[in-house]
Amino acid sequence: MGGLLPFGSIFIEMYFVFTSFWNYKVYYVYGFMLLVFIILVIVTICVTITSFYFGYTLMFCLGLGILCGAVGYLGSNLFVRRIYRNIKCD
């Protein structure tokens, strides 16, 4: 889904370029094509930064969750073993 915005921004311009080639017309809107290219670069940079941010945040959250779960399990296991250590079953 992250590539949909860059693809959509360049697809419209490429449609006009190819239409002018196929219909033997001169394509003369190079300034607009430059603007679309700049928008494409900006959108690609922004999508990549948002993707890396969410990816690294997800990895950090999963690692922190595993760490907290392990500490909670080990602490409760130690507590239960310590309070029931001296109980003898006949």
PDB file with one MODEL, atoms N, CA, C and O in Angstrom:
MODEL        1
ATOM      1  N   MET A   1       0.822  -1.201   0.000  1.00  0.00           N
ATOM      2  CA  MET A   1       0.000   0.000   0.000  1.00  0.00           C
ATOM      3  C   MET A   1       0.861   1.259   0.000  1.00  0.00           C
ATOM      4  O   MET A   1       0.415   2.312  -0.455  1.00  0.00           O
ATOM      5  N   GLY A   2       2.080   1.162   0.501  1.00  0.00           N
ATOM      6  CA  GLY A   2       2.931   2.338   0.545  1.00  0.00           C
ATOM      7  C   GLY A   2       3.355   2.827  -0.834  1.00  0.00           C
ATOM      8  O   GLY A   2       3.646   4.010  -1.006  1.00  0.00           O
ATOM      9  N   GLY A   3       3.392   1.942  -1.808  1.00  0.00           N
ATOM     10  CA  GLY A   3       3.786   2.329  -3.153  1.00  0.00           C
ATOM     11  C   GLY A   3       2.645   2.844  -4.005  1.00  0.00           C
ATOM     12  O   GLY A   3       2.864   3.243  -5.149  1.00  0.00           O
ATOM     13  N   LEU A   4       1.429   2.842  -3.471  1.00  0.00           N
ATOM     14  CA  LEU A   4       0.272   3.274  -4.252  1.00  0.00           C
ATOM     15  C   LEU A   4       0.315   4.771  -4.559  1.00  0.00           C
ATOM     16  O   LEU A   4      -0.009   5.172  -5.677  1.00  0.00           O
ATOM     17  N   LEU A   5       0.701   5.596  -3.605  1.00  0.00           N
ATOM     18  CA  LEU A   5       0.765   7.040  -3.844  1.00  0.00           C
ATOM     19  C   LEU A   5       1.838   7.419  -4.865  1.00  0.00           C
ATOM     20  O   LEU A   5       1.544   8.186  -5.782  1.00  0.00           O
ATOM     21  N   PRO A   6       3.064   6.918  -4.748  1.00  0.00           N
ATOM     22  CA  PRO A   6       4.041   7.251  -5.789  1.00  0.00           C
ATOM     23  C   PRO A   6       3.632   6.727  -7.166  1.00  0.00           C
ATOM     24  O   PRO A   6       3.824   7.405  -8.176  1.00  0.00           O
ATOM     25  N   PHE A   7       3.075   5.534  -7.201  1.00  0.00           N
ATOM     26  CA  PHE A   7       2.639   4.980  -8.474  1.00  0.00           C
ATOM     27  C   PHE A   7       1.526   5.819  -9.083  1.00  0.00           C
ATOM     28  O   PHE A   7       1.544   6.092 -10.283  1.00  0.00           O
ATOM     29  N   GLY A   8       0.563   6.229  -8.274  1.00  0.00           N
ATOM     30  CA  GLY A   8      -0.539   7.048  -8.777  1.00  0.00           C
ATOM     31  C   GLY A   8      -0.080   8.402  -9.276  1.00  0.00           C
ATOM     32  O   GLY A   8      -0.601   8.910 -10.269  1.00  0.00           O
ATOM     33  N   SER A   9       0.901   8.998  -8.591  1.00  0.00           N
ATOM     34  CA  SER A   9       1.359  10.327  -9.012  1.00  0.00           C
ATOM     35  C   SER A   9       2.128  10.273 -10.324  1.00  0.00           C
ATOM     36  O   SER A   9       2.032  11.199 -11.129  1.00  0.00           O
ATOM     37  N   ILE A  10       2.879   9.221 -10.553  1.00  0.00           N
ATOM     38  CA  ILE A  10       3.653   9.151 -11.793  1.00  0.00           C
ATOM     39  C   ILE A  10       2.841   8.519 -12.918  1.00  0.00           C
ATOM     40  O   ILE A  10       3.122   8.777 -14.089  1.00  0.00           O
ATOM     41  N   PHE A  11       1.845   7.700 -12.596  1.00  0.00           N
ATOM     42  CA  PHE A  11       1.063   7.024 -13.632  1.00  0.00           C
ATOM     43  C   PHE A  11       0.299   8.023 -14.489  1.00  0.00           C
ATOM     44  O   PHE A  11       0.220   7.855 -15.706  1.00  0.00           O
ATOM     45  N   ILE A  12      -0.257   9.043 -13.886  1.00  0.00           N
ATOM     46  CA  ILE A  12      -1.035  10.027 -14.633  1.00  0.00           C
ATOM     47  C   ILE A  12      -0.136  10.766 -15.628  1.00  0.00           C
ATOM     48  O   ILE A  12      -0.518  10.979 -16.778  1.00  0.00           O
ATOM     49  N   GLU A  13       1.034  11.145 -15.186  1.00  0.00           N
ATOM     50  CA  GLU A  13       1.943  11.861 -16.080  1.00  0.00           C
ATOM     51  C   GLU A  13       2.448  10.951 -17.188  1.00  0.00           C
ATOM     52  O   GLU A  13       2.543  11.376 -18.339  1.00  0.00           O
ATOM     53  N   MET A  14       2.770   9.716 -16.862  1.00  0.00           N
ATOM     54  CA  MET A  14       3.236   8.790 -17.891  1.00  0.00           C
ATOM     55  C   MET A  14       2.121   8.481 -18.897  1.00  0.00           C
ATOM     56  O   MET A  14       2.400   8.227 -20.069  1.00  0.00           O
ATOM     57  N   TYR A  15       0.891   8.500 -18.455  1.00  0.00           N
ATOM     58  CA  TYR A  15      -0.236   8.315 -19.366  1.00  0.00           C
ATOM     59  C   TYR A  15      -0.261   9.427 -20.419  1.00  0.00           C
ATOM     60  O   TYR A  15      -0.464   9.161 -21.603  1.00  0.00           O
ATOM     61  N   PHE A  16      -0.054  10.669 -19.984  1.00  0.00           N
ATOM     62  CA  PHE A  16      -0.039  11.790 -20.931  1.00  0.00           C
ATOM     63  C   PHE A  16       1.168  11.711 -21.865  1.00  0.00           C
ATOM     64  O   PHE A  16       1.046  12.020 -23.051  1.00  0.00           O
ATOM     65  N   VAL A  17       2.319  11.308 -21.357  1.00  0.00           N
ATOM     66  CA  VAL A  17       3.516  11.197 -22.193  1.00  0.00           C
ATOM     67  C   VAL A  17       3.307  10.131 -23.262  1.00  0.00           C
ATOM     68  O   VAL A  17       3.565  10.380 -24.440  1.00  0.00           O
ATOM     69  N   PHE A  18       2.848   8.960 -22.871  1.00  0.00           N
ATOM     70  CA  PHE A  18       2.657   7.884 -23.841  1.00  0.00           C
ATOM     71  C   PHE A  18       1.525   8.176 -24.814  1.00  0.00           C
ATOM     72  O   PHE A  18       1.593   7.775 -25.975  1.00  0.00           O
ATOM     73  N   THR A  19       0.495   8.864 -24.362  1.00  0.00           N
ATOM     74  CA  THR A  19      -0.590   9.241 -25.259  1.00  0.00           C
ATOM     75  C   THR A  19      -0.088  10.208 -26.326  1.00  0.00           C
ATOM     76  O   THR A  19      -0.484  10.114 -27.488  1.00  0.00           O
ATOM     77  N   SER A  20       0.775  11.130 -25.936  1.00  0.00           N
ATOM     78  CA  SER A  20       1.316  12.056 -26.937  1.00  0.00           C
ATOM     79  C   SER A  20       2.233  11.333 -27.925  1.00  0.00           C
ATOM     80  O   SER A  20       2.260  11.679 -29.106  1.00  0.00           O
ATOM     81  N   PHE A  21       2.980  10.339 -27.457  1.00  0.00           N
ATOM     82  CA  PHE A  21       3.820   9.569 -28.383  1.00  0.00           C
ATOM     83  C   PHE A  21       2.983   8.733 -29.336  1.00  0.00           C
ATOM     84  O   PHE A  21       3.274   8.682 -30.531  1.00  0.00           O
ATOM     85  N   TRP A  22       1.955   8.080 -28.827  1.00  0.00           N
ATOM     86  CA  TRP A  22       1.136   7.193 -29.660  1.00  0.00           C
ATOM     87  C   TRP A  22       0.295   7.963 -30.678  1.00  0.00           C
ATOM     88  O   TRP A  22       0.001   7.449 -31.758  1.00  0.00           O
ATOM     89  N   ASN A  23      -0.085   9.178 -30.343  1.00  0.00           N
ATOM     90  CA  ASN A  23      -0.898   9.984 -31.256  1.00  0.00           C
ATOM     91  C   ASN A  23      -0.055  10.937 -32.101  1.00  0.00           C
ATOM     92  O   ASN A  23      -0.599  11.825 -32.757  1.00  0.00           O
ATOM     93  N   TYR A  24       1.260  10.763 -32.092  1.00  0.00           N
ATOM     94  CA  TYR A  24       2.193  11.572 -32.873  1.00  0.00           C
ATOM     95  C   TYR A  24       2.034  13.060 -32.582  1.00  0.00           C
ATOM     96  O   TYR A  24       2.047  13.889 -33.492  1.00  0.00           O
ATOM     97  N   LYS A  25       1.884  13.381 -31.316  1.00  0.00           N
ATOM     98  CA  LYS A  25       1.807  14.774 -30.892  1.00  0.00           C
ATOM     99  C   LYS A  25       3.072  15.123 -30.119  1.00  0.00           C
ATOM    100  O   LYS A  25       3.775  14.241 -29.626  1.00  0.00           O
ATOM    101  N   VAL A  26       3.347  16.396 -30.022  1.00  0.00           N
ATOM    102  CA  VAL A  26       4.529  16.853 -29.292  1.00  0.00           C
ATOM    103  C   VAL A  26       4.144  17.057 -27.837  1.00  0.00           C
ATOM    104  O   VAL A  26       3.163  17.731 -27.520  1.00  0.00           O
ATOM    105  N   TYR A  27       4.934  16.464 -26.967  1.00  0.00           N
ATOM    106  CA  TYR A  27       4.711  16.651 -25.532  1.00  0.00           C
ATOM    107  C   TYR A  27       5.467  17.893 -25.108  1.00  0.00           C
ATOM    108  O   TYR A  27       6.692  17.931 -25.227  1.00  0.00           O
ATOM    109  N   TYR A  28       4.786  18.892 -24.625  1.00  0.00           N
ATOM    110  CA  TYR A  28       5.402  20.180 -24.330  1.00  0.00           C
ATOM    111  C   TYR A  28       5.215  20.619 -22.881  1.00  0.00           C
ATOM    112  O   TYR A  28       5.470  21.781 -22.565  1.00  0.00           O
ATOM    113  N   VAL A  29       4.783  19.739 -22.002  1.00  0.00           N
ATOM    114  CA  VAL A  29       4.519  20.122 -20.609  1.00  0.00           C
ATOM    115  C   VAL A  29       5.638  19.566 -19.715  1.00  0.00           C
ATOM    116  O   VAL A  29       5.378  18.843 -18.753  1.00  0.00           O
ATOM    117  N   TYR A  30       6.874  19.916 -20.049  1.00  0.00           N
ATOM    118  CA  TYR A  30       8.010  19.400 -19.289  1.00  0.00           C
ATOM    119  C   TYR A  30       8.077  19.981 -17.884  1.00  0.00           C
ATOM    120  O   TYR A  30       8.554  19.317 -16.963  1.00  0.00           O
ATOM    121  N   GLY A  31       7.615  21.190 -17.712  1.00  0.00           N
ATOM    122  CA  GLY A  31       7.593  21.786 -16.377  1.00  0.00           C
ATOM    123  C   GLY A  31       6.664  21.031 -15.443  1.00  0.00           C
ATOM    124  O   GLY A  31       6.985  20.811 -14.276  1.00  0.00           O
ATOM    125  N   PHE A  32       5.506  20.635 -15.966  1.00  0.00           N
ATOM    126  CA  PHE A  32       4.563  19.852 -15.160  1.00  0.00           C
ATOM    127  C   PHE A  32       5.133  18.473 -14.856  1.00  0.00           C
ATOM    128  O   PHE A  32       4.935  17.939 -13.765  1.00  0.00           O
ATOM    129  N   MET A  33       5.845  17.898 -15.828  1.00  0.00           N
ATOM    130  CA  MET A  33       6.465  16.592 -15.592  1.00  0.00           C
ATOM    131  C   MET A  33       7.545  16.702 -14.516  1.00  0.00           C
ATOM    132  O   MET A  33       7.697  15.796 -13.696  1.00  0.00           O
ATOM    133  N   LEU A  34       8.292  17.803 -14.513  1.00  0.00           N
ATOM    134  CA  LEU A  34       9.285  18.015 -13.457  1.00  0.00           C
ATOM    135  C   LEU A  34       8.606  18.152 -12.097  1.00  0.00           C
ATOM    136  O   LEU A  34       9.089  17.616 -11.099  1.00  0.00           O
ATOM    137  N   LEU A  35       7.492  18.868 -12.060  1.00  0.00           N
ATOM    138  CA  LEU A  35       6.737  19.013 -10.813  1.00  0.00           C
ATOM    139  C   LEU A  35       6.223  17.665 -10.322  1.00  0.00           C
ATOM    140  O   LEU A  35       6.288  17.374  -9.127  1.00  0.00           O
ATOM    141  N   VAL A  36       5.714  16.847 -11.230  1.00  0.00           N
ATOM    142  CA  VAL A  36       5.236  15.514 -10.851  1.00  0.00           C
ATOM    143  C   VAL A  36       6.398  14.652 -10.363  1.00  0.00           C
ATOM    144  O   VAL A  36       6.234  13.876  -9.421  1.00  0.00           O
ATOM    145  N   PHE A  37       7.559  14.776 -10.984  1.00  0.00           N
ATOM    146  CA  PHE A  37       8.726  14.016 -10.538  1.00  0.00           C
ATOM    147  C   PHE A  37       9.159  14.441  -9.141  1.00  0.00           C
ATOM    148  O   PHE A  37       9.510  13.599  -8.315  1.00  0.00           O
ATOM    149  N   ILE A  38       9.137  15.746  -8.874  1.00  0.00           N
ATOM    150  CA  ILE A  38       9.487  16.234  -7.534  1.00  0.00           C
ATOM    151  C   ILE A  38       8.482  15.737  -6.503  1.00  0.00           C
ATOM    152  O   ILE A  38       8.862  15.342  -5.401  1.00  0.00           O
ATOM    153  N   ILE A  39       7.205  15.758  -6.859  1.00  0.00           N
ATOM    154  CA  ILE A  39       6.172  15.221  -5.958  1.00  0.00           C
ATOM    155  C   ILE A  39       6.394  13.734  -5.728  1.00  0.00           C
ATOM    156  O   ILE A  39       6.231  13.247  -4.609  1.00  0.00           O
ATOM    157  N   LEU A  40       6.764  13.013  -6.775  1.00  0.00           N
ATOM    158  CA  LEU A  40       7.044  11.583  -6.641  1.00  0.00           C
ATOM    159  C   LEU A  40       8.190  11.338  -5.666  1.00  0.00           C
ATOM    160  O   LEU A  40       8.102  10.452  -4.817  1.00  0.00           O
ATOM    161  N   VAL A  41       9.254  12.107  -5.780  1.00  0.00           N
ATOM    162  CA  VAL A  41      10.403  11.936  -4.891  1.00  0.00           C
ATOM    163  C   VAL A  41      10.020  12.254  -3.451  1.00  0.00           C
ATOM    164  O   VAL A  41      10.400  11.520  -2.538  1.00  0.00           O
ATOM    165  N   ILE A  42       9.278  13.329  -3.235  1.00  0.00           N
ATOM    166  CA  ILE A  42       8.870  13.716  -1.885  1.00  0.00           C
ATOM    167  C   ILE A  42       7.952  12.674  -1.264  1.00  0.00           C
ATOM    168  O   ILE A  42       8.115  12.311  -0.099  1.00  0.00           O
ATOM    169  N   VAL A  43       6.988  12.193  -2.042  1.00  0.00           N
ATOM    170  CA  VAL A  43       6.057  11.185  -1.519  1.00  0.00           C
ATOM    171  C   VAL A  43       6.786   9.878  -1.221  1.00  0.00           C
ATOM    172  O   VAL A  43       6.498   9.223  -0.219  1.00  0.00           O
ATOM    173  N   THR A  44       7.723   9.496  -2.080  1.00  0.00           N
ATOM    174  CA  THR A  44       8.487   8.269  -1.832  1.00  0.00           C
ATOM    175  C   THR A  44       9.322   8.392  -0.567  1.00  0.00           C
ATOM    176  O   THR A  44       9.403   7.445   0.214  1.00  0.00           O
ATOM    177  N   ILE A  45       9.935   9.532  -0.358  1.00  0.00           N
ATOM    178  CA  ILE A  45      10.722   9.748   0.868  1.00  0.00           C
ATOM    179  C   ILE A  45       9.824   9.681   2.096  1.00  0.00           C
ATOM    180  O   ILE A  45      10.173   9.046   3.091  1.00  0.00           O
ATOM    181  N   CYS A  46       8.668  10.337   2.028  1.00  0.00           N
ATOM    182  CA  CYS A  46       7.755  10.345   3.182  1.00  0.00           C
ATOM    183  C   CYS A  46       7.214   8.954   3.490  1.00  0.00           C
ATOM    184  O   CYS A  46       7.125   8.571   4.657  1.00  0.00           O
ATOM    185  N   VAL A  47       6.856   8.199   2.467  1.00  0.00           N
ATOM    186  CA  VAL A  47       6.336   6.847   2.685  1.00  0.00           C
ATOM    187  C   VAL A  47       7.422   5.942   3.257  1.00  0.00           C
ATOM    188  O   VAL A  47       7.144   5.104   4.115  1.00  0.00           O
ATOM    189  N   THR A  48       8.640   6.105   2.795  1.00  0.00           N
ATOM    190  CA  THR A  48       9.735   5.283   3.310  1.00  0.00           C
ATOM    191  C   THR A  48      10.032   5.605   4.766  1.00  0.00           C
ATOM    192  O   THR A  48      10.245   4.702   5.575  1.00  0.00           O
ATOM    193  N   ILE A  49      10.046   6.905   5.105  1.00  0.00           N
ATOM    194  CA  ILE A  49      10.277   7.293   6.496  1.00  0.00           C
ATOM    195  C   ILE A  49       9.162   6.756   7.379  1.00  0.00           C
ATOM    196  O   ILE A  49       9.459   6.239   8.456  1.00  0.00           O
ATOM    197  N   THR A  50       7.763   6.857   6.943  1.00  0.00           N
ATOM    198  CA  THR A  50       6.668   6.357   7.768  1.00  0.00           C
ATOM    199  C   THR A  50       6.763   4.852   7.949  1.00  0.00           C
ATOM    200  O   THR A  50       6.457   4.314   9.013  1.00  0.00           O
ATOM    201  N   SER A  51       7.235   4.119   6.780  1.00  0.00           N
ATOM    202  CA  SER A  51       7.335   2.655   6.847  1.00  0.00           C
ATOM    203  C   SER A  51       8.424   2.236   7.828  1.00  0.00           C
ATOM    204  O   SER A  51       8.212   1.349   8.655  1.00  0.00           O
ATOM    205  N   PHE A  52       9.595   2.878   7.737  1.00  0.00           N
ATOM    206  CA  PHE A  52      10.672   2.555   8.675  1.00  0.00           C
ATOM    207  C   PHE A  52      10.269   2.875  10.110  1.00  0.00           C
ATOM    208  O   PHE A  52      10.585   2.116  11.027  1.00  0.00           O
ATOM    209  N   TYR A  53       9.583   3.978  10.309  1.00  0.00           N
ATOM    210  CA  TYR A  53       9.147   4.351  11.659  1.00  0.00           C
ATOM    211  C   TYR A  53       8.227   3.292  12.237  1.00  0.00           C
ATOM    212  O   TYR A  53       8.429   2.843  13.365  1.00  0.00           O
ATOM    213  N   PHE A  54       7.215   2.887  11.475  1.00  0.00           N
ATOM    214  CA  PHE A  54       6.283   1.879  11.983  1.00  0.00           C
ATOM    215  C   PHE A  54       6.959   0.524  12.149  1.00  0.00           C
ATOM    216  O   PHE A  54       6.650  -0.204  13.092  1.00  0.00           O
ATOM    217  N   GLY A  55       7.867   0.177  11.260  1.00  0.00           N
ATOM    218  CA  GLY A  55       8.577  -1.096  11.379  1.00  0.00           C
ATOM    219  C   GLY A  55       9.447  -1.163  12.624  1.00  0.00           C
ATOM    220  O   GLY A  55       9.406  -2.142  13.369  1.00  0.00           O
ATOM    221  N   TYR A  56      10.230  -0.121  12.844  1.00  0.00           N
ATOM    222  CA  TYR A  56      11.095  -0.108  14.026  1.00  0.00           C
ATOM    223  C   TYR A  56      10.281   0.025  15.317  1.00  0.00           C
ATOM    224  O   TYR A  56      10.651  -0.550  16.340  1.00  0.00           O
ATOM    225  N   THR A  57       9.187   0.772  15.277  1.00  0.00           N
ATOM    226  CA  THR A  57       8.326   0.872  16.451  1.00  0.00           C
ATOM    227  C   THR A  57       7.688  -0.472  16.764  1.00  0.00           C
ATOM    228  O   THR A  57       7.585  -0.855  17.929  1.00  0.00           O
ATOM    229  N   LEU A  58       7.258  -1.191  15.731  1.00  0.00           N
ATOM    230  CA  LEU A  58       6.679  -2.526  15.939  1.00  0.00           C
ATOM    231  C   LEU A  58       7.706  -3.479  16.544  1.00  0.00           C
ATOM    232  O   LEU A  58       7.389  -4.222  17.472  1.00  0.00           O
ATOM    233  N   MET A  59       8.935  -3.463  16.024  1.00  0.00           N
ATOM    234  CA  MET A  59       9.961  -4.346  16.580  1.00  0.00           C
ATOM    235  C   MET A  59      10.279  -3.986  18.027  1.00  0.00           C
ATOM    236  O   MET A  59      10.467  -4.875  18.858  1.00  0.00           O
ATOM    237  N   PHE A  60      10.341  -2.696  18.335  1.00  0.00           N
ATOM    238  CA  PHE A  60      10.607  -2.265  19.708  1.00  0.00           C
ATOM    239  C   PHE A  60       9.479  -2.698  20.633  1.00  0.00           C
ATOM    240  O   PHE A  60       9.739  -3.176  21.737  1.00  0.00           O
ATOM    241  N   CYS A  61       8.229  -2.540  20.200  1.00  0.00           N
ATOM    242  CA  CYS A  61       7.088  -2.914  21.041  1.00  0.00           C
ATOM    243  C   CYS A  61       7.041  -4.423  21.273  1.00  0.00           C
ATOM    244  O   CYS A  61       6.754  -4.872  22.383  1.00  0.00           O
ATOM    245  N   LEU A  62       7.321  -5.201  20.239  1.00  0.00           N
ATOM    246  CA  LEU A  62       7.343  -6.662  20.419  1.00  0.00           C
ATOM    247  C   LEU A  62       8.466  -7.084  21.371  1.00  0.00           C
ATOM    248  O   LEU A  62       8.255  -7.931  22.239  1.00  0.00           O
ATOM    249  N   GLY A  63       9.641  -6.505  21.215  1.00  0.00           N
ATOM    250  CA  GLY A  63      10.753  -6.828  22.119  1.00  0.00           C
ATOM    251  C   GLY A  63      10.456  -6.433  23.546  1.00  0.00           C
ATOM    252  O   GLY A  63      10.751  -7.189  24.472  1.00  0.00           O
ATOM    253  N   LEU A  64       9.870  -5.250  23.744  1.00  0.00           N
ATOM    254  CA  LEU A  64       9.525  -4.806  25.091  1.00  0.00           C
ATOM    255  C   LEU A  64       8.430  -5.689  25.696  1.00  0.00           C
ATOM    256  O   LEU A  64       8.463  -5.981  26.892  1.00  0.00           O
ATOM    257  N   GLY A  65       7.468  -6.112  24.884  1.00  0.00           N
ATOM    258  CA  GLY A  65       6.417  -7.005  25.375  1.00  0.00           C
ATOM    259  C   GLY A  65       6.966  -8.359  25.792  1.00  0.00           C
ATOM    260  O   GLY A  65       6.573  -8.905  26.823  1.00  0.00           O
ATOM    261  N   ILE A  66       7.882  -8.905  24.985  1.00  0.00           N
ATOM    262  CA  ILE A  66       8.507 -10.189  25.342  1.00  0.00           C
ATOM    263  C   ILE A  66       9.344 -10.042  26.602  1.00  0.00           C
ATOM    264  O   ILE A  66       9.326 -10.918  27.466  1.00  0.00           O
ATOM    265  N   LEU A  67      10.076  -8.943  26.712  1.00  0.00           N
ATOM    266  CA  LEU A  67      10.891  -8.702  27.911  1.00  0.00           C
ATOM    267  C   LEU A  67      10.021  -8.596  29.154  1.00  0.00           C
ATOM    268  O   LEU A  67      10.316  -9.227  30.169  1.00  0.00           O
ATOM    269  N   CYS A  68       8.947  -7.802  29.089  1.00  0.00           N
ATOM    270  CA  CYS A  68       8.068  -7.638  30.257  1.00  0.00           C
ATOM    271  C   CYS A  68       7.352  -8.939  30.607  1.00  0.00           C
ATOM    272  O   CYS A  68       7.171  -9.251  31.784  1.00  0.00           O
ATOM    273  N   GLY A  69       6.945  -9.698  29.591  1.00  0.00           N
ATOM    274  CA  GLY A  69       6.316 -10.987  29.852  1.00  0.00           C
ATOM    275  C   GLY A  69       7.264 -11.962  30.525  1.00  0.00           C
ATOM    276  O   GLY A  69       6.876 -12.678  31.448  1.00  0.00           O
ATOM    277  N   ALA A  70       8.511 -11.991  30.061  1.00  0.00           N
ATOM    278  CA  ALA A  70       9.503 -12.886  30.658  1.00  0.00           C
ATOM    279  C   ALA A  70       9.812 -12.487  32.093  1.00  0.00           C
ATOM    280  O   ALA A  70       9.917 -13.358  32.957  1.00  0.00           O
ATOM    281  N   VAL A  71       9.961 -11.203  32.371  1.00  0.00           N
ATOM    282  CA  VAL A  71      10.229 -10.743  33.732  1.00  0.00           C
ATOM    283  C   VAL A  71       9.042 -11.045  34.633  1.00  0.00           C
ATOM    284  O   VAL A  71       9.233 -11.475  35.771  1.00  0.00           O
ATOM    285  N   GLY A  72       7.831 -10.833  34.156  1.00  0.00           N
ATOM    286  CA  GLY A  72       6.642 -11.146  34.955  1.00  0.00           C
ATOM    287  C   GLY A  72       6.527 -12.628  35.258  1.00  0.00           C
ATOM    288  O   GLY A  72       6.220 -13.011  36.387  1.00  0.00           O
ATOM    289  N   TYR A  73       6.773 -13.470  34.253  1.00  0.00           N
ATOM    290  CA  TYR A  73       6.709 -14.913  34.467  1.00  0.00           C
ATOM    291  C   TYR A  73       7.784 -15.373  35.449  1.00  0.00           C
ATOM    292  O   TYR A  73       7.494 -16.132  36.373  1.00  0.00           O
ATOM    293  N   LEU A  74       9.006 -14.925  35.257  1.00  0.00           N
ATOM    294  CA  LEU A  74      10.079 -15.351  36.154  1.00  0.00           C
ATOM    295  C   LEU A  74       9.862 -14.847  37.574  1.00  0.00           C
ATOM    296  O   LEU A  74      10.133 -15.569  38.534  1.00  0.00           O
ATOM    297  N   GLY A  75       9.381 -13.626  37.718  1.00  0.00           N
ATOM    298  CA  GLY A  75       9.115 -13.095  39.057  1.00  0.00           C
ATOM    299  C   GLY A  75       8.001 -13.849  39.764  1.00  0.00           C
ATOM    300  O   GLY A  75       8.131 -14.180  40.943  1.00  0.00           O
ATOM    301  N   SER A  76       6.913 -14.122  39.066  1.00  0.00           N
ATOM    302  CA  SER A  76       5.810 -14.853  39.704  1.00  0.00           C
ATOM    303  C   SER A  76       6.201 -16.302  39.976  1.00  0.00           C
ATOM    304  O   SER A  76       5.800 -16.869  40.992  1.00  0.00           O
ATOM    305  N   ASN A  77       6.980 -16.909  39.079  1.00  0.00           N
ATOM    306  CA  ASN A  77       7.437 -18.283  39.306  1.00  0.00           C
ATOM    307  C   ASN A  77       8.344 -18.338  40.534  1.00  0.00           C
ATOM    308  O   ASN A  77       8.213 -19.245  41.356  1.00  0.00           O
ATOM    309  N   LEU A  78       9.255 -17.384  40.668  1.00  0.00           N
ATOM    310  CA  LEU A  78      10.128 -17.334  41.836  1.00  0.00           C
ATOM    311  C   LEU A  78       9.331 -17.117  43.114  1.00  0.00           C
ATOM    312  O   LEU A  78       9.613 -17.741  44.136  1.00  0.00           O
ATOM    313  N   PHE A  79       8.335 -16.235  43.063  1.00  0.00           N
ATOM    314  CA  PHE A  79       7.500 -15.960  44.227  1.00  0.00           C
ATOM    315  C   PHE A  79       6.720 -17.200  44.660  1.00  0.00           C
ATOM    316  O   PHE A  79       6.701 -17.535  45.845  1.00  0.00           O
ATOM    317  N   VAL A  80       6.089 -17.871  43.730  1.00  0.00           N
ATOM    318  CA  VAL A  80       5.288 -19.061  44.067  1.00  0.00           C
ATOM    319  C   VAL A  80       6.183 -20.168  44.595  1.00  0.00           C
ATOM    320  O   VAL A  80       5.804 -20.836  45.557  1.00  0.00           O
ATOM    321  N   ARG A  81       7.345 -20.392  44.015  1.00  0.00           N
ATOM    322  CA  ARG A  81       8.247 -21.441  44.501  1.00  0.00           C
ATOM    323  C   ARG A  81       8.779 -21.106  45.900  1.00  0.00           C
ATOM    324  O   ARG A  81       8.980 -22.004  46.718  1.00  0.00           O
ATOM    325  N   ARG A  82       9.003 -19.837  46.168  1.00  0.00           N
ATOM    326  CA  ARG A  82       9.532 -19.455  47.465  1.00  0.00           C
ATOM    327  C   ARG A  82       8.479 -19.604  48.572  1.00  0.00           C
ATOM    328  O   ARG A  82       8.812 -20.047  49.672  1.00  0.00           O
ATOM    329  N   ILE A  83       7.210 -19.243  48.303  1.00  0.00           N
ATOM    330  CA  ILE A  83       6.213 -19.327  49.373  1.00  0.00           C
ATOM    331  C   ILE A  83       5.748 -20.752  49.606  1.00  0.00           C
ATOM    332  O   ILE A  83       5.270 -21.075  50.694  1.00  0.00           O
ATOM    333  N   TYR A  84       5.882 -21.621  48.593  1.00  0.00           N
ATOM    334  CA  TYR A  84       5.464 -23.021  48.781  1.00  0.00           C
ATOM    335  C   TYR A  84       6.644 -23.947  48.987  1.00  0.00           C
ATOM    336  O   TYR A  84       6.482 -25.161  48.860  1.00  0.00           O
ATOM    337  N   ARG A  85       7.813 -23.438  49.296  1.00  0.00           N
ATOM    338  CA  ARG A  85       9.008 -24.278  49.442  1.00  0.00           C
ATOM    339  C   ARG A  85       8.933 -25.174  50.671  1.00  0.00           C
ATOM    340  O   ARG A  85       9.401 -26.311  50.614  1.00  0.00           O
ATOM    341  N   ASN A  86       8.375 -24.715  51.759  1.00  0.00           N
ATOM    342  CA  ASN A  86       8.409 -25.457  53.028  1.00  0.00           C
ATOM    343  C   ASN A  86       7.139 -26.291  53.255  1.00  0.00           C
ATOM    344  O   ASN A  86       6.992 -26.874  54.330  1.00  0.00           O
ATOM    345  N   ILE A  87       6.236 -26.367  52.303  1.00  0.00           N
ATOM    346  CA  ILE A  87       5.018 -27.157  52.472  1.00  0.00           C
ATOM    347  C   ILE A  87       5.323 -28.595  52.065  1.00  0.00           C
ATOM    348  O   ILE A  87       5.832 -28.863  50.976  1.00  0.00           O
ATOM    349  N   LYS A  88       4.992 -29.517  52.984  1.00  0.00           N
ATOM    350  CA  LYS A  88       5.235 -30.950  52.734  1.00  0.00           C
ATOM    351  C   LYS A  88       3.909 -31.631  52.499  1.00  0.00           C
ATOM    352  O   LYS A  88       2.945 -31.390  53.225  1.00  0.00           O
ATOM    353  N   CYS A  89       3.851 -32.470  51.502  1.00  0.00           N
ATOM    354  CA  CYS A  89       2.639 -33.253  51.203  1.00  0.00           C
ATOM    355  C   CYS A  89       2.887 -34.689  51.674  1.00  0.00           C
ATOM    356  O   CYS A  89       3.922 -35.292  51.390  1.00  0.00           O
ATOM    357  N   ASP A  90       1.889 -35.214  52.409  1.00  0.00           N
ATOM    358  CA  ASP A  90       2.045 -36.591  52.893  1.00  0.00           C
ATOM    359  C   ASP A  90       1.397 -37.572  51.999  1.00  0.00           C
ATOM    360  O   ASP A  90       1.438 -38.773  52.267  1.00  0.00           O
TER     361      ASP A  90
ENDMDL
END
